[in-house]
């Protein structure tokens, strides 16, 4: 991965409770490919990352609060997982409006593990094929999406993956799709 994303701006939307490796590995992959990343959250300050949902990991400084950004500011969006992270995000009206605007603009959105919960709340999974962590799959089906159990699924601008074990394939695919 050289400079296939040179000049691209990628938002990473996360809140406290984010699964650390699902934040850091995709961010590193797009940065290594030349993209500029912005960590966006519900507020400024820092977010607390977790390992396996229950073990505190590192904290990360937020670059921008959701209320200060627009879909026009970015070329793509990454939604990392962790259980608490998407549960927080999906309850925020500005987050939902942002995700919907990114989708309406036809920009790619990558979501791993529990992150499709935010896509469900934004009502953008209807008629699309996705994968996710097993506990999210009923929600996707109830929202009109089709669930498959594969490492990575790409459908109409949505790139989804199941869990941290799929990160290598997820990162390679999102860089390819973002390019």
Residue pairs with C-beta under 8 A, 6 or more apart in sequence:
1 29
1 32
1 33
1 175
2 33
2 34
3 33
3 34
4 33
4 34
4 175
4 176
4 179
5 30
5 33
5 34
5 35
5 175
5 178
5 179
6 33
6 34
6 35
7 34
8 30
8 34
8 35
8 36
8 75
8 76
8 178
8 179
9 35
9 36
9 38
9 73
9 74
9 75
9 76
10 30
10 35
10 36
10 37
10 38
10 74
10 75
10 76
10 77
10 78
10 178
11 37
11 38
11 40
11 69
11 73
11 74
11 76
11 77
11 78
11 102
12 23
12 26
12 27
12 37
12 38
12 39
12 40
12 77
12 78
12 80
13 40
13 41
13 66
13 77
13 78
13 79
13 89
13 95
13 98
13 99
13 118
14 23
14 39
14 40
14 41
14 47
14 60
14 79
14 80
14 85
14 89
15 41
15 42
15 47
15 84
15 85
15 88
15 89
16 47
16 48
16 49
16 84
16 85
16 88
17 48
17 50
17 53
17 82
17 83
17 84
17 85
17 87
17 88
18 47
18 49
18 50
18 60
18 80
18 81
18 82
18 85
19 49
19 50
19 51
19 52
19 53
19 80
19 81
19 82
19 85
19 113
19 164
20 49
20 50
20 51
20 57
20 58
21 51
21 164
21 167
22 80
22 81
22 82
22 112
22 113
22 115
22 164
22 167
23 49
23 60
23 80
25 167
25 171
26 78
26 80
26 110
26 112
26 167
26 170
26 171
26 174
27 37
27 39
27 78
29 171
29 172
29 174
29 175
30 37
30 76
30 78
30 174
30 175
30 178
31 37
33 175
33 178
33 179
35 75
35 76
35 178
38 63
38 64
38 69
38 73
38 74
39 47
39 60
39 61
39 62
39 63
39 64
40 62
40 63
40 64
40 65
40 66
40 69
40 98
41 47
41 62
41 65
41 66
42 65
42 66
42 88
42 89
42 92
42 94
42 95
43 62
43 65
44 62
44 64
44 65
45 61
45 62
46 59
46 60
46 61
46 62
47 59
47 60
47 62
48 56
48 57
48 59
49 56
49 57
49 58
49 59
49 60
49 82
50 56
50 57
50 82
50 84
51 57
53 82
53 83
53 84
66 92
66 94
66 95
66 98
67 94
69 98
70 98
70 101
71 98
71 101
71 102
71 104
71 105
71 107
72 105
74 102
74 107
75 107
75 178
76 107
76 108
76 109
76 110
76 174
76 177
76 178
77 99
77 102
77 107
77 108
77 109
77 110
78 109
78 110
78 111
78 174
79 86
79 89
79 99
79 109
79 110
79 111
79 112
79 115
79 116
79 118
79 119
80 112
80 113
80 115
81 111
81 112
81 113
81 114
81 115
81 133
81 163
82 113
82 114
83 114
85 114
85 115
86 114
86 115
86 116
86 117
86 118
87 114
87 117
89 95
89 117
89 118
90 96
90 117
90 118
90 120
90 121
90 122
95 118
96 118
96 121
96 122
99 109
99 118
99 119
99 122
99 124
100 122
100 123
100 124
102 109
103 109
103 122
103 124
103 157
106 157
107 157
108 157
108 158
108 159
108 174
108 177
108 178
109 119
109 124
109 157
109 158
109 159
110 158
110 159
110 160
110 161
110 170
110 173
110 174
110 177
110 178
111 118
111 119
111 132
111 158
111 159
111 160
111 161
112 160
112 161
112 162
112 163
112 164
112 166
112 167
112 170
113 132
113 133
113 136
113 161
113 162
113 163
113 164
114 132
114 133
114 135
114 136
115 132
116 125
116 130
116 132
116 136
116 139
116 140
116 160
117 136
117 139
119 125
119 130
119 158
120 136
120 139
120 140
120 142
120 143
120 145
123 143
124 158
125 140
125 143
125 144
125 145
125 158
126 143
126 144
126 145
127 144
127 145
128 145
128 146
128 155
128 156
128 158
129 145
129 146
129 147
129 148
129 153
129 155
130 140
130 145
130 146
130 147
130 148
130 153
130 155
130 158
130 160
131 147
131 148
131 149
131 150
131 151
131 152
131 153
131 160
131 161
131 162
132 140
132 147
132 160
132 162
133 162
133 163
134 162
137 147
140 147
141 147
149 162
150 162
151 161
151 162
151 166
151 169
151 170
152 159
152 160
152 161
152 166
152 169
152 170
152 173
153 159
153 160
153 161
154 173
154 177
159 170
159 173
159 174
159 177
161 167
161 169
161 170
161 173
